[in-house]
Amino acid sequence: MEKKLIFIRFTFWYGAILDFLVFLDMIISIIFEFSVSLKNVSTDVSYNYQTGTGAFLMLGWTILLIWADRNPIERKDVLLLTAIPVVIGITFINILYTYFWFLSLITLFIFIIAYLLARSIDSR
């Protein structure tokens, strides 16, 4: 059971760190108008608004994952909410626009496995 709990807690922190890195990337791209450069990326007002909104949603999700880690079994549903729809949505966007879709798929599997492990611990 200890190894399962370590994996579950790792998953919460893995997600929190990824979300925080994306938050930083988005904020930096607004403030300094550079970041991961992709061709056809606009830096107009609507882009900055949408990116800024997304950045603070990522920061909020970072905090949510850290909060859930404090009681990982009781808050296991946060893992499922992160996997579906958040990671699935990000995977879809990554498939369309980047080469990072494989990282999204790995993340999806990690969150689903952690959720199933947390359910197995909770059902005892």
C-alpha positions in Angstrom: 0.0 0.0 0.0 2.9 2.4 0.7 4.2 2.1 -2.9 0.7 2.8 -4.2 0.4 5.9 -2.0 3.8 7.2 -3.2 2.8 6.8 -6.8 -0.5 8.6 -6.1 1.3 11.5 -4.4 3.9 11.6 -7.2 1.0 12.0 -9.7 -0.4 14.9 -7.8 3.0 16.6 -7.8 3.8 15.7 -11.4 0.6 17.4 -12.5 1.2 20.4 -10.2 4.7 20.9 -11.6 3.6 20.6 -15.2 0.7 23.0 -14.6 3.0 25.5 -12.9 5.5 25.3 -15.8 2.7 25.9 -18.3 1.5 28.8 -16.1 5.0 30.3 -16.2 5.3 29.8 -20.0 2.0 31.6 -20.6 2.7 34.5 -18.2 6.2 35.0 -19.7 4.7 34.9 -23.2 2.3 37.7 -22.3 4.7 39.8 -20.3 7.7 39.5 -22.6 5.9 38.4 -25.8 8.1 35.4 -26.3 8.1 31.8 -25.2 7.8 28.6 -27.0 7.8 30.0 -30.5 5.4 28.5 -32.9 4.8 29.9 -36.3 1.3 31.3 -36.9 0.9 32.3 -33.2 -0.6 35.7 -32.8 0.3 38.1 -29.9 -2.6 40.4 -30.4 -5.0 41.5 -27.6 -7.3 38.5 -27.9 -4.3 36.1 -27.7 -3.0 37.9 -24.7 -6.4 37.8 -23.0 -7.0 34.1 -23.7 -3.5 33.2 -22.7 -3.7 35.2 -19.5 -7.0 33.6 -18.6 -5.6 30.1 -19.3 -2.5 30.9 -17.3 -4.4 31.7 -14.2 -6.6 28.6 -14.7 -3.3 26.6 -14.8 -2.2 28.3 -11.6 -5.5 27.4 -10.0 -5.2 23.8 -11.1 -1.7 23.7 -9.7 -3.0 24.8 -6.3 -5.9 22.3 -6.5 -3.5 19.4 -7.1 -1.3 20.5 -4.2 -4.4 20.7 -2.0 -5.6 17.3 -3.1 -2.2 15.8 -2.3 -2.7 16.7 1.4 -5.4 13.9 1.6 -4.7 11.9 -1.6 -7.1 9.0 -1.0 -10.0 11.1 0.1 -9.5 13.5 -2.8 -8.8 10.9 -5.4 -11.6 12.3 -7.6 -9.4 15.2 -8.4 -7.2 12.7 -10.3 -10.2 11.7 -12.4 -11.2 15.3 -13.0 -7.7 16.1 -14.1 -7.6 13.1 -16.5 -11.1 13.7 -17.9 -11.6 16.4 -19.3 -8.4 18.4 -18.6 -5.7 16.1 -19.8 -7.8 14.7 -22.6 -8.6 18.2 -23.8 -4.9 19.2 -23.6 -4.0 16.0 -25.5 -6.4 16.9 -28.3 -5.0 20.4 -28.6 -1.4 19.0 -28.5 -2.3 16.5 -31.3 -3.6 19.4 -33.4 -0.9 22.0 -32.8 2.3 20.6 -31.3 4.6 17.6 -31.2 4.1 17.1 -27.4 1.0 14.8 -27.7 3.0 11.8 -26.4 3.7 13.6 -23.2 0.0 14.3 -22.8 -0.8 10.6 -23.4 1.7 9.6 -20.8 0.2 12.1 -18.4 -3.3 10.7 -19.1 -2.2 7.2 -18.3 -0.4 8.2 -15.1 -3.5 10.0 -13.8 -5.8 7.1 -14.6 -3.5 4.6 -13.0 -3.1 6.8 -9.9 -6.9 7.1 -9.7 -7.4 3.3 -10.0 -4.8 2.8 -7.3 -6.4 5.3 -5.0 -9.8 3.5 -5.5 -8.2 0.2 -4.6 -6.8 1.6 -1.4 -10.1 3.4 -0.6 -12.2 0.2 -1.1 -10.4 -1.6 1.7 
